[in-house]
Amino acid sequence: MAQHRSLDEFLGGGEPTEDEEPSVSELDGLTRTYEWCAEPRTCTGCGEERQQFWRVDDRLVCPGCKKW
C-alpha cells in the first residue's frame, strides 16, 4: 500500500523569504503574455474596445482574436 505524504513536504518550509522572491532586475528581460487595463483600449486585431489582452508577436489582441 502507498504511503501518504503531507502536501506541506512540497512547500519548501513555510513563507518565502526575501531571497526567494524575484528581483525587478530578474524580471526585466521577461515578456508579459497577458495584460489587463483599467481603461479600455483598442484591440489591434478587431478594433473593438477591450480591457483584457494577450500578446501575439509584438501586438496586444483581445481574447477573441487570440489564436489558440
C-alpha positions as CSV (number, residue, x, y, z in Angstrom):
1,M,0.0,0.0,0.0
2,A,1.3,3.5,-0.9
3,Q,2.4,5.7,2.0
4,H,0.5,9.0,2.3
5,R,2.6,12.2,2.4
6,S,1.6,15.7,3.6
7,L,1.4,18.5,1.0
8,D,3.5,20.5,3.4
9,E,6.5,18.4,2.4
10,F,6.4,20.0,-1.0
11,L,6.0,23.7,0.1
12,G,9.6,24.4,0.9
13,G,9.2,25.0,4.6
14,G,6.9,28.0,5.1
15,E,6.7,31.5,4.0
16,P,9.0,32.7,1.2
17,T,11.9,34.8,2.3
18,E,13.2,37.9,0.5
19,D,15.9,35.8,-1.1
20,E,13.3,33.6,-2.8
21,E,11.3,36.4,-4.4
22,P,12.4,37.6,-7.8
23,S,14.1,41.0,-8.0
24,V,13.0,43.6,-10.5
25,S,16.2,43.1,-12.5
26,E,15.4,39.4,-12.9
27,L,12.0,40.3,-14.4
28,D,13.3,43.0,-16.8
29,G,14.0,40.5,-19.6
30,L,10.7,38.8,-19.4
31,T,7.8,39.5,-21.8
32,R,4.3,39.6,-20.4
33,T,1.9,37.5,-22.3
34,Y,-1.3,38.8,-20.8
35,E,-2.4,42.4,-19.9
36,W,-5.4,43.9,-18.2
37,C,-6.1,47.6,-18.5
38,A,-8.3,49.6,-16.2
39,E,-9.3,51.9,-19.1
40,P,-10.5,50.2,-22.3
41,R,-8.0,50.2,-25.2
42,T,-8.4,49.3,-28.9
43,C,-7.7,45.7,-29.9
44,T,-5.1,45.6,-32.7
45,G,-6.9,42.6,-34.2
46,C,-10.6,43.6,-34.4
47,G,-10.6,47.3,-33.4
48,E,-13.0,46.8,-30.5
49,E,-12.5,48.5,-27.2
50,R,-11.4,45.9,-24.6
51,Q,-9.7,45.7,-21.2
52,Q,-8.1,42.2,-21.5
53,F,-5.3,41.4,-24.0
54,W,-3.0,38.6,-25.0
55,R,0.3,39.3,-26.6
56,V,0.7,37.9,-30.2
57,D,4.2,38.6,-31.5
58,D,4.5,42.3,-30.9
59,R,0.8,43.1,-30.7
60,L,-1.8,43.0,-28.0
61,V,-5.1,41.4,-29.0
62,C,-8.3,40.6,-27.2
63,P,-9.1,37.1,-26.1
64,G,-11.5,36.7,-29.1
65,C,-8.7,37.5,-31.6
66,K,-6.1,35.2,-29.9
67,K,-5.5,32.1,-32.0
68,W,-5.0,29.0,-29.8
